[in-house]
Amino acid sequence: MSDTTSPSGETQPSENAETRGTDEPLKSAPADRDTEGPLDESEANPVRPYVDLGGVKILPREGLQLRLEVEEGSQRVVAVCLDYAGSTLQVQPFAAPRTSGLWHEIREQIAEQIAKQGGTTRLTVGPFGPELLAEIPATTPGQPGSTRLARFIGVDGPRWFLRGVIAGDGAVDQEAASKIEELFRSVVVVRGKTPMPPRDLIPLHMPKTAALTDDLPSTPGA
């Protein structure tokens, strides 16, 4: 999966943006986002034992493995990867405008990028609204022409946008998809009060707890 620092990523999907009368894209999010997630930090229960990763907080659960994608050179964390129930979920939080959304426009950019790589995308509607099902060329040794499936999902929140990429069983199996979708719902986004241009990655970091830091694997970025 991509470890880029823009919402459209390096490998990504399309659809015409919905707009207001002022040409501002509408926010794209489940109607119950503010209660069922993904939550803003102000909406989350402060006593729950979240793992603090900076721009996002993750709720531990049995069977969940957490990895961080690290950009080579700068060594900054650019994505959080969650392995759970036969699926992998990559999440990245980005700054966004207060009143308009990013997901409609970003979907188009993702589709264009995947097409340039020789892949295909299909617009579908899932529990978070519009999403992209992508078939991406895979560089598997000894298997020329192989592809991998991935679902690109996105939610516009208050001053943030959360992008998710689902691979593995959650991209092809309904029962596995429900489990990984619930995991995405449980993510808490920490936008902070620092002014940031829209589309900038909200800073991520290693967990503060020493025990977690010692055991947490990191994946070098491209």
C-alpha positions as CSV (number, residue, x, y, z in Angstrom):
1,M,0.0,0.0,0.0
2,S,1.1,3.6,-0.6
3,D,2.9,5.5,2.1
4,T,2.7,8.9,0.4
5,T,1.8,12.1,2.3
6,S,-1.0,13.4,0.1
7,P,-4.6,12.1,0.3
8,S,-4.5,10.7,-3.2
9,G,-1.4,8.8,-2.5
10,E,0.9,7.2,-5.0
11,T,-1.3,4.4,-6.1
12,Q,-4.9,5.4,-6.2
13,P,-9.1,6.1,-7.8
14,S,-13.0,8.7,-9.6
15,E,-16.4,10.4,-9.7
16,N,-17.7,13.8,-10.3
17,A,-17.6,16.0,-7.2
18,E,-20.9,17.1,-5.6
19,T,-20.8,20.8,-5.0
20,R,-22.7,23.5,-3.2
21,G,-23.9,26.6,-5.0
22,T,-20.5,28.1,-4.2
23,D,-18.7,25.2,-5.9
24,E,-17.4,23.9,-2.6
25,P,-17.4,20.1,-2.5
26,L,-19.8,18.7,0.0
27,K,-18.5,16.6,2.9
28,S,-18.7,12.9,2.4
29,A,-19.4,10.9,5.6
30,P,-21.9,8.5,7.2
31,A,-24.9,10.2,8.7
32,D,-24.0,8.8,12.1
33,R,-20.3,9.6,11.9
34,D,-20.3,11.8,15.0
35,T,-21.6,8.9,17.2
36,E,-20.4,5.8,15.4
37,G,-17.1,7.0,13.9
38,P,-14.6,7.7,12.7
39,L,-14.7,10.2,15.6
40,D,-13.1,13.5,16.1
41,E,-11.1,13.7,19.3
42,S,-13.8,16.0,20.8
43,E,-16.4,13.3,20.3
44,A,-14.4,10.3,21.7
45,N,-14.7,8.9,25.2
46,P,-11.6,10.3,27.0
47,V,-11.3,7.3,29.4
48,R,-11.0,4.6,26.7
49,P,-7.5,3.1,26.5
50,Y,-6.5,4.5,23.0
51,V,-3.0,4.1,21.6
52,D,-1.9,7.7,20.8
53,L,-0.2,8.0,17.4
54,G,-0.5,11.7,17.1
55,G,-3.0,12.4,14.3
56,V,-4.9,9.3,15.1
57,K,-5.8,7.2,18.1
58,I,-6.3,3.5,17.8
59,L,-8.3,1.3,20.2
60,P,-6.5,-1.9,21.0
61,R,-8.3,-5.2,20.5
62,E,-7.5,-8.9,20.5
63,G,-5.8,-10.0,17.2
64,L,-5.0,-6.4,16.1
65,Q,-1.4,-5.8,14.9
66,L,-0.3,-2.2,14.4
67,R,2.5,-1.1,12.1
68,L,3.8,2.3,11.1
69,E,4.9,3.2,7.6
70,V,8.0,5.5,7.7
71,E,9.3,7.7,4.9
72,E,12.9,7.0,4.0
73,G,15.2,9.9,4.4
74,S,13.0,12.1,6.7
75,Q,12.1,9.1,8.9
76,R,8.7,10.6,9.5
77,V,5.7,8.4,10.1
78,V,3.4,8.7,7.1
79,A,0.7,6.1,7.6
80,V,-0.7,3.6,10.2
81,C,-1.3,0.0,9.1
82,L,-3.6,-2.2,11.0
83,D,-3.6,-6.0,10.4
84,Y,-6.8,-7.6,11.6
85,A,-9.0,-10.6,10.8
86,G,-7.2,-11.4,7.6
87,S,-7.3,-7.8,6.3
88,T,-5.0,-4.8,6.3
89,L,-6.3,-1.3,6.8
90,Q,-4.0,1.6,6.1
91,V,-5.2,5.0,7.5
92,Q,-3.9,8.5,7.0
93,P,-5.4,11.7,8.5
94,F,-5.2,15.0,6.6
95,A,-6.1,18.6,7.3
96,A,-9.2,19.8,5.6
97,P,-11.4,22.9,5.3
98,R,-14.0,23.6,8.0
99,T,-17.0,23.6,5.7
100,S,-16.1,21.7,2.5
101,G,-14.9,18.2,1.9
102,L,-12.0,16.5,0.1
103,W,-13.1,13.0,-0.7
104,H,-15.0,13.6,-3.9
105,E,-12.0,15.3,-5.6
106,I,-9.5,12.9,-4.1
107,R,-11.4,9.9,-5.5
108,E,-10.9,11.3,-9.0
109,Q,-7.2,11.8,-8.5
110,I,-6.8,8.2,-7.1
111,A,-8.6,6.8,-10.1
112,E,-6.3,8.7,-12.5
113,Q,-3.2,7.5,-10.8
114,I,-4.2,3.9,-10.8
115,A,-5.2,4.1,-14.5
116,K,-1.7,5.4,-15.3
117,Q,-0.3,2.3,-13.6
118,G,-2.4,0.1,-15.8
119,G,-5.0,-0.7,-13.1
120,T,-8.7,-0.2,-13.1
121,T,-11.2,1.3,-10.6
122,R,-14.9,1.0,-10.1
123,L,-17.1,3.4,-8.1
124,T,-19.3,1.7,-5.5
125,V,-21.3,2.8,-2.4
126,G,-20.4,1.3,1.0
127,P,-21.1,2.0,4.6
128,F,-19.0,5.2,4.5
129,G,-20.5,6.5,1.3
130,P,-18.8,6.5,-2.1
131,E,-15.7,4.3,-2.3
132,L,-13.4,2.9,-5.0
133,L,-12.7,-0.8,-5.7
134,A,-9.4,-0.9,-7.4
135,E,-7.5,-3.7,-9.3
136,I,-3.9,-2.7,-9.2
137,P,-1.0,-4.4,-11.0
138,A,1.1,-6.4,-8.4
139,T,4.9,-6.8,-8.7
140,T,4.9,-10.4,-7.5
141,P,8.1,-12.3,-8.5
142,G,7.4,-15.1,-10.9
143,Q,3.8,-14.0,-11.4
144,P,3.7,-11.6,-14.4
145,G,0.4,-9.9,-14.9
146,S,-0.9,-10.5,-11.4
147,T,-3.1,-8.0,-9.7
148,R,-4.3,-7.1,-6.2
149,L,-7.6,-5.8,-5.0
150,A,-8.0,-2.8,-2.7
151,R,-10.9,-0.7,-1.5
152,F,-10.3,3.1,-1.1
153,I,-12.6,4.7,1.5
154,G,-12.7,8.2,2.8
155,V,-14.5,10.2,5.4
156,D,-14.7,14.0,5.7
157,G,-14.8,15.1,9.4
158,P,-14.6,18.5,11.2
159,R,-11.4,20.1,9.7
160,W,-10.0,16.7,8.8
161,F,-10.2,14.0,6.2
162,L,-9.4,10.3,7.0
163,R,-8.4,8.1,4.1
164,G,-8.5,4.3,4.4
165,V,-7.2,1.6,2.1
166,I,-8.5,-2.0,2.7
167,A,-6.6,-5.0,1.3
168,G,-6.8,-8.7,2.0
169,D,-10.1,-10.5,2.9
170,G,-11.8,-7.2,3.6
171,A,-11.7,-6.3,0.0
172,V,-13.4,-9.4,-1.3
173,D,-15.4,-11.1,1.6
174,Q,-18.4,-9.5,3.2
175,E,-17.9,-10.9,6.7
176,A,-14.3,-9.8,6.7
177,A,-15.3,-6.4,5.3
178,S,-17.7,-5.8,8.2
179,K,-14.9,-6.5,10.7
180,I,-12.4,-4.1,9.1
181,E,-15.1,-1.5,8.5
182,E,-15.9,-1.6,12.3
183,L,-12.1,-1.1,12.9
184,F,-12.1,2.0,10.7
185,R,-15.1,3.3,12.6
186,S,-13.2,3.0,15.8
187,V,-10.3,5.3,14.7
188,V,-10.2,8.7,16.4
189,V,-8.7,11.7,14.5
190,V,-6.8,14.3,16.4
191,R,-6.8,17.4,14.2
192,G,-5.2,19.8,16.8
193,K,-5.5,23.6,16.8
194,T,-2.3,24.3,14.7
195,P,-3.3,25.9,11.4
196,M,-2.5,23.6,8.5
197,P,-3.1,23.9,4.7
198,P,-5.8,21.5,3.4
199,R,-4.4,18.1,2.3
200,D,-1.4,18.3,4.6
201,L,-0.8,15.1,6.5
202,I,-1.6,15.6,10.2
203,P,1.6,14.6,12.0
204,L,1.8,11.0,13.2
205,H,4.3,9.6,15.7
206,M,5.4,6.4,17.5
207,P,3.3,5.7,20.6
208,K,4.5,7.3,23.8
209,T,4.2,4.1,25.9
210,A,7.7,2.5,25.9
211,A,6.4,-1.0,25.9
212,L,4.4,-0.4,22.8
213,T,7.2,1.4,21.1
214,D,9.7,-1.4,21.7
215,D,7.4,-4.0,20.1
216,L,6.0,-1.9,17.3
217,P,7.3,-2.7,13.8
218,S,7.8,0.0,11.2
219,T,7.8,-0.3,7.4
220,P,10.1,1.9,5.4
221,G,8.4,4.0,2.8
222,A,9.2,4.1,-0.9
